[in-house]
């Protein structure tokens, strides 16, 4: 589905939507916590550990979103004969693996 501005849209099931938003809220909280640690002048290694945790949470979010994308959008597009979706997926994976 495309929006008038030229970018694609996806309708998500309620469960998927809530899971993604919950994950993002946790990540946002982690980032705020890291900012607070910097503002308080906390020790570098303590901050680095929290940054690693936030990175892990973002990676986990990406994995869930990618799996949902493959199971939903990619499979549907292939069934409908839109093989260009495979190229798009490969390009996205290349960006994620930089």
C-alpha positions as a Markdown table, in Angstrom:
| # | Residue | x | y | z |
|---|---|---|---|---|
| 1 | Unk | 0.0 | 0.0 | 0.0 |
| 2 | Unk | 1.4 | 3.4 | -1.0 |
| 3 | Unk | 0.7 | 6.8 | 0.6 |
| 4 | Unk | 0.3 | 9.9 | -1.6 |
| 5 | Unk | 3.8 | 11.0 | -0.6 |
| 6 | Unk | 5.3 | 8.0 | -2.4 |
| 7 | Unk | 6.2 | 5.9 | 0.7 |
| 8 | Unk | 4.8 | 2.5 | 1.4 |
| 9 | Unk | 2.3 | 1.9 | 4.2 |
| 10 | Unk | 1.5 | -1.3 | 6.1 |
| 11 | Unk | -1.5 | -2.1 | 8.2 |
| 12 | Unk | -0.4 | -4.1 | 11.2 |
| 13 | Unk | -2.4 | -6.5 | 13.4 |
| 14 | Unk | -3.1 | -5.1 | 16.9 |
| 15 | Unk | -0.8 | -7.6 | 18.5 |
| 16 | Unk | 2.2 | -6.8 | 16.2 |
| 17 | Unk | 1.6 | -3.1 | 16.6 |
| 18 | Unk | 1.5 | -3.2 | 20.4 |
| 19 | Unk | 4.6 | -5.4 | 20.6 |
| 20 | Unk | 6.6 | -3.0 | 18.4 |
| 21 | Unk | 5.4 | 0.1 | 20.3 |
| 22 | Unk | 6.2 | -1.6 | 23.6 |
| 23 | Unk | 9.7 | -2.4 | 22.4 |
| 24 | Unk | 10.2 | 1.2 | 21.2 |
| 25 | Unk | 9.0 | 2.6 | 24.5 |
| 26 | Unk | 11.5 | 0.5 | 26.3 |
| 27 | Unk | 14.3 | 1.6 | 24.0 |
| 28 | Unk | 13.3 | 5.2 | 24.4 |
| 29 | Unk | 13.4 | 4.8 | 28.2 |
| 30 | Unk | 16.9 | 3.3 | 27.9 |
| 31 | Unk | 18.1 | 6.2 | 25.8 |
| 32 | Unk | 16.7 | 8.7 | 28.3 |
| 33 | Unk | 18.4 | 6.8 | 31.0 |
| 34 | Unk | 21.7 | 7.0 | 29.1 |
| 35 | Unk | 21.3 | 10.7 | 28.7 |
| 36 | Unk | 20.6 | 11.1 | 32.4 |
| 37 | Unk | 23.8 | 9.1 | 33.1 |
| 38 | Unk | 25.8 | 11.5 | 30.9 |
| 39 | Unk | 24.2 | 14.5 | 32.5 |
| 40 | Unk | 25.0 | 13.2 | 36.0 |
| 41 | Unk | 28.6 | 12.6 | 35.0 |
| 42 | Unk | 28.4 | 8.8 | 35.6 |
| 43 | Unk | 31.5 | 6.6 | 35.0 |
| 44 | Unk | 32.2 | 5.8 | 31.3 |
| 45 | Unk | 32.0 | 2.0 | 31.6 |
| 46 | Unk | 28.6 | 2.2 | 33.3 |
| 47 | Unk | 27.3 | 4.3 | 30.4 |
| 48 | Unk | 28.9 | 2.0 | 27.8 |
| 49 | Unk | 27.1 | -1.0 | 29.4 |
| 50 | Unk | 23.8 | 0.8 | 29.1 |
| 51 | Unk | 24.5 | 1.7 | 25.5 |
| 52 | Unk | 25.3 | -1.9 | 24.7 |
| 53 | Unk | 21.9 | -2.9 | 26.2 |
| 54 | Unk | 20.1 | -0.2 | 24.1 |
| 55 | Unk | 21.9 | -1.5 | 21.0 |
| 56 | Unk | 20.8 | -5.1 | 21.8 |
| 57 | Unk | 17.3 | -3.9 | 22.2 |
| 58 | Unk | 17.4 | -2.1 | 18.8 |
| 59 | Unk | 18.8 | -5.2 | 17.2 |
| 60 | Unk | 16.1 | -7.3 | 18.7 |
| 61 | Unk | 13.5 | -4.8 | 17.4 |
| 62 | Unk | 15.0 | -5.1 | 14.0 |
| 63 | Unk | 14.9 | -8.9 | 14.0 |
| 64 | Unk | 11.2 | -8.9 | 15.0 |
| 65 | Unk | 10.3 | -6.3 | 12.4 |
| 66 | Unk | 12.3 | -8.0 | 9.7 |
| 67 | Unk | 10.7 | -11.4 | 10.5 |
| 68 | Unk | 7.2 | -9.8 | 10.4 |
| 69 | Unk | 8.1 | -8.1 | 7.1 |
| 70 | Unk | 9.2 | -11.4 | 5.5 |
| 71 | Unk | 6.3 | -13.4 | 6.8 |
| 72 | Unk | 3.8 | -10.7 | 5.7 |
| 73 | Unk | 4.7 | -8.2 | 3.0 |
| 74 | Unk | 7.4 | -10.3 | 1.2 |
| 75 | Unk | 5.4 | -13.5 | 1.1 |
| 76 | Unk | 2.2 | -11.6 | -0.1 |
| 77 | Unk | 4.1 | -9.8 | -2.8 |
| 78 | Unk | 5.8 | -12.9 | -4.1 |
| 79 | Unk | 2.4 | -14.7 | -4.2 |
| 80 | Unk | 1.1 | -11.8 | -6.2 |
| 81 | Unk | 4.0 | -12.0 | -8.6 |
| 82 | Unk | 5.9 | -8.9 | -7.5 |
| 83 | Unk | 9.3 | -10.5 | -7.5 |
| 84 | Unk | 11.0 | -7.0 | -7.2 |
| 85 | Unk | 10.2 | -7.4 | -3.5 |
| 86 | Unk | 13.1 | -9.9 | -3.3 |
| 87 | Unk | 15.5 | -7.3 | -4.6 |
| 88 | Unk | 14.2 | -4.8 | -2.1 |
| 89 | Unk | 14.7 | -7.3 | 0.7 |
| 90 | Unk | 18.2 | -8.1 | -0.4 |
| 91 | Unk | 19.0 | -4.3 | -0.5 |
| 92 | Unk | 17.5 | -3.9 | 3.0 |
| 93 | Unk | 19.5 | -6.8 | 4.3 |
| 94 | Unk | 22.7 | -5.3 | 2.9 |
| 95 | Unk | 22.0 | -2.0 | 4.6 |
| 96 | Unk | 21.3 | -3.8 | 7.9 |
| 97 | Unk | 24.6 | -5.7 | 7.7 |
| 98 | Unk | 26.9 | -2.6 | 7.3 |
